[in-house]
Amino acid sequence: MIITTMTNNYLKATSMFRMVGAFAIVVIIAVSCTSNEGHEPSRELLEKYRTERNALDDKIRQLEEQLGVNAANGQIPVGVYTVSPGPFKKQVTVKAIVDSRSSIAVAPKTSGQLVSLRVVNGQAVAKGQLLAELDDALIQRGIEEVTTQLEFATTLYEKQLRIFEQKAGSEVQYLQAKNNKESLEKRLASLREQLDMTKIKAPTSGIVDGLRPKAGEMVMAGMQLMTIVNTSDMRVIADLAETYAGTIRVGDVVTVRFPDTGDTITSRVGIVSKTVNPVNRSFRIEIPLRSVSPGLKPNATCDITLTEKVFNEALTIPLASVVRDADRTYVYKVVGGKATKARVVIGAVSGETAMVTDGVGADDVIVHNGVTLVSDGQRVRVVE
């Protein structure tokens, strides 16, 4: 922005400078014509010319201040950066997804008509709370029937047991009565389990989300009715290319940015998969989220930044200083008041900083601001 403003000022001031120059030429011609018309040399005339010259000098100085350059020498204003060795982190940024470990899809274990919905979307529920009910009339009638049969079978069994103990009856009759009683008991227990299946309960505490069916509709066993979202145990999962398998480890610091909420947090890698996906040649990592924004939702996307490698003594330059020409990269070094084009080799880029492996050395001064205004051999003036 600063350099753009300076460039506009430069163009405007150049135009003004040309106008002043033209004005000066007109004055000189006018003076020449006047002298040719027969005016005698005098001190008054000399003072007049000096006054006119001083006025022109003042205007030239004003133009030079507006330009921010030495207009007479054609110097371009630039900001510079001094190259120095220092630490550099080679980082990688990838897309990731927010996941909730305790978010569970709720589905009935049996088919039937949905007769009652006890919750709505967004409602907080506790583990074991009743969410919905299926029609259980047929099961209830079955329980009543089996209960009556069991009562009779129990009475018959008790009588056969007393007779058998007195050695007055046959063992076969006793065993038949016992078997009939136990079979009815198991059938009754099975019916009660089926009855319990018609009561759909929350498998975990959380918030109801994605409620789909309505009361009165038929639902099938295994059909998802809703999801219970628990945000107390959130994590971020990401798939990384296998080229990073040897550099990313459990405990590595990672920065997580959530575009939806605008939050940025720092965490550590919690899990690194031991296998590589054969389809896309990637491996999965998990990052636990200790504290999250209330607006963060499962399945939201985020950006994670990990440090792949740390260089303790690297030569770095601002990425804005680099000029690209086809497949080559250059910078402009400032040497003796001139911009000298120098080819550089970029080893890695992190954010707005580039690590240079060849082309510049420590203490080299390169053009940072105004790099698009200069050319090889252009005279420049360093500005703060």
N, C-alpha and C positions, 0 to 999 in steps of 0.2 A: 504494500500500500504506500509506504514511504517512497520507494523507488519510483512507483508509478506517478506519484505527485511530483517528484523531482523531475521526472521525464517530461511531464506536461509543462511544468514551469520552464524547463530547458527550452522546449519548442516555442513557448510564448515569448520567452525572453530573447531567444535568437531572432525572432521576427522583429521585436522592438529594437534589438541591437542593429539590425540591418536598416531599420527606419532612421535610427540616430546617425548611422554611418552615411546614409543617403543625405540626411539633413546637413551633415558636416561638409559633404562634397558640394552641396548647393551653396553653403555659406562661403566656402573657399572660392567657388566660381564667381559668386557675387562680389566677393572682396576683390578678386582679380579683375573683374570687369570694372569695378569702381576705381581701382588704381589705374586701369587703362584709360579711364575717362578723364585722367588729368589731375587726380588728387595728389597733393604733395605729401611725402612722408612726414609724419609728425608723431610726437609722443602720445597725443590724444588718441590717434588712430591705433597705435601700438597697444595702449591700455584697453581699448575697445576689443581688439583681437584676443588679448589675453583673457579678458572677462568671458568672451564667448568660448574660448578653449576650456576654461575652468568649468563652465556650465556643462560642456560636453563631457569632461572628465567625471563630474558628479553623476551624470546620467549613466555613464559606462560603469562606474562603481556600483550603482544601484542595480544595474542589470546583472553584474557579476554576483552580487549577493543573492539575487533571486534565482540565478542559475545554480548557485552552490558550487560552481566550478570556475576555473580560470578560463574564461571564454576566449581570451586572446590566444591561449595555448591549446584550446580544444580538448581539455581534460574532462572525462566522464566521472561523475560522483559514484562511488561504490562503497559498500560495507564489506569488511574483510573478516576472515576467521583464521586464527593462528593454529596450525596443526600441532597437537601435543599427544604423547602416549598416555593411555589410561585404560581402565577396565571397560570391557564391552561384553554385554550379554546377548548372545545369539538366541533369539526367541522365536517361537512358533505360535501362531494364533489359529484356532480352529473353532468350528461351530459345535455346540453341544446342546443337550436337552435336559431340562429339569424333570426329575422323576421322584415320586413318592414311594418309599418302600412299603408303606402301610396302606396305600390306596388299593381297595379291593372291589372287584366287580361282584355284585350281589345277584344271584340267580336261584330260582327254586329247584329243589331236588326232585319234585314231582310235578306232573302236569295237572292243570285244572283251571277253573274259572276264578279270576281275581275278584273277590267280593269286597275287599276293604284295603284302602291305602291309608296308612297312619302318618305319613310324612310328606313333605314337599321339598322341592329343590332349595338348597341353601340352608336347610334345617340342621342344627347340630344334634347328633345322636350319641348315645353311650353304647358301649359293647353289650350285646344281649338284648337291646331294646327292640320291641316288636315294630316291624316296618310295614308289613302287609300280611293279608290272610287270603288263602284259597278256600273254595267251597269244600266243606268237610262233611256235608250231610250224609253222603253215602258211607263214609268211614264211620260216622257216629252210629248209624243203624247197624253196621257190621259189628261194632263193639258191643252194642246192646244185645244182639243175637248171641254172640259168642259168650258174653257174660252169663246169660241165662243157661246156656249149654254147660258152661263150666261149673255153675252152681249145682246142677243136677249130677254132673260127672263127679264132682267132689263128694257129694252125698253118697253116691253109689260106691265110690272108691273106699270111703270110710267104712261102709257096711261090709264090703268084701274083705277089707283089712281085718276087721274084728272076727269075721267068720274064719278067715285063714289062720289067724292067731290061735283060734280055738280048735284048729285042725278039723273043722266041720265042713269046709268047702274046698273046691279044687284050686290048685295054684294057678291054673290057666285063667279062670275067671278073675282072680285077684290081679294077675298081670295085665289082662285086658282092661280092667277098670283103671289101673294105674296109668297105663299107656294113653288111654283116652283122656284122662285128666291132664296129663303133662302136655299132650298135643294141643289141647284147648288153651292151656296157659301160654304156650309159645305163640299160638295164633293171636291171642289177645295182646301179647306184648308187641307182636309185629304190627297189629292194627294201631296200637297206641303210638308206635314210631311213625307210622304213616300219618297219623293225626298231627303229630308234632311237626312233620314236614310241611304241613299246610300253614304253619306259623313261620313266616320269613323274618328272621331276626338279624340285627346288625352284627357282623363278624368282628368289627373293631369300632373304636370311637372315632368320630370325625364329622365331616359335613356331607350331606346328601347332595349328589350331583348326577346329572344325566338321567333323571327319572323319565322313563319312556312310556310304559303302558298306562292305561286308565282302568279304573274300577269297572268290572263287567266284562273285560276282555279275557279271552282264553290265552293262557301262557303255557309254554312247553318247558319240560325239565331241561335245565342248562341254559335257558334263554335269559340274557342279561336284562335285569329290571332297572338297575341303578348302580351307581358307584359311590362308595364311601371314601372320601378323600381325607387323609390324615396328613397335615402339614408339619407335624412335629418331628418327622424323620425324613427330611428331604435330602436329595443328592443330585449331583450333576453327572451325567454319563456322556462320554465322547469316544468316537472311534478314530484312532490315529493310524497313519500309514506305517507299515512295518519298518520303514527306514529309521523310525524313531525308537524302535524296540530296545536298542542298546543304550539309549541315553535317558529315557524317562523311567524314574524309579519311585517306589512308595516313599512318601515324605517330601517329595519335591514341592517347592512353593508354586502356587498357581494363582493367577488373578482371574476372577470371574466377573464379567460385565453383563448386566441384564438390560438390554435395550428397552424393554417394555416399561420397566420401572425407573430406569436411569441409575440404578444402584451398581456399585462396584465393590466387591469384597475380596479378601485374600484368604485362601485356604491352602490345604495340602492334599496331594494325591493320596487317596486312601487304599485303592485297590488297582493293581495292574494285572490284566489278564495274562495267563501263562501260555495261551494259544493264539494263533493267528487265524483269522477268518479266511478260509481258502477261496472264497468267492471274490472278495474285494481286497484281499491282502492287507487287512487292518487288524488292530488289536484294541480292546476296550479298556478304558480307565474309568474309575469312579472317584468323585470328589465329594466328601460329606459337607453339608451345609449346616453349620452350627446355629446360625441365626439368619432368618430370612424376613423379607418385607411382607407385610400382610397381603400386598397385592400380587405376590408371586404365585403362579399357578403351575401345577404339574403339566408337563408336555410343552411348556414355554421354551423358546430357543434362547441361547445365550452364547457369548464368546468367551473362550478361555485362552489365556496366554501362559505358556510354560517356557522356562529357560532350558534350551537345548544344550548350550555350552557357554562357559565363561572364559574370556580372554583377559588376562591380567594387564598386559602391556600391548594394547592395540592402538593403531593410528586411526582415528575416527574423524569424519567430516560431516557437516550438515548435508542431508540429502538434496536440499535446495541448491547446493553449490555444484551439483553434478549436471553436466550437459551431455545429452545423448545424441550421437550421430550414427545413424544406422545401428550396427551392433556393437559400437564402441562407445566408451564413456570418457569424458574429459573434465578437467577443471581449468580455471584460469589462475595461474600464479601471478602475484604482484611482485615484479622484479624491476628495480630501478625506475619506478613510477610508471611502468607499462604492464599491461596484461599479457601474459605469455600462456598460450594454450599447451596443456600437458595431458597426455593420456594416462588414465588411472585404471587399476583393476579393482573392482568391488568384490570383497570376500563375502560379506553378509550385510543384511539390512535389518535394523530393528527400529520400528517407529519412524522417526524423522532423522535417524542417524545411520550412516553407512560406515562400515569398516573397510579401509583401503589396505590392500596387500602389496600394491606396487604403484609407483608413479609420484608419490609425495613422501616427504620426510618430516621428521620433527622440526618444528619452528618454521616450516614453510607457511607463507601467507597467501591465502587464496581468496578469490572474490566470492562473497556470500550473498550480499544484496546487490542487485543490478547486474547479475550474471548474463541476462538476456540483452543488455545494452552494449556490451563490450565485444570486441573481436580481437584476434591475435595481433599483438603489437600496438593496440590502442592505448593511448596515454590515459591514465586514470588518476583520480584524486581520492584519497581515503577520507571518508567522513564517519563520524561517530554515529 
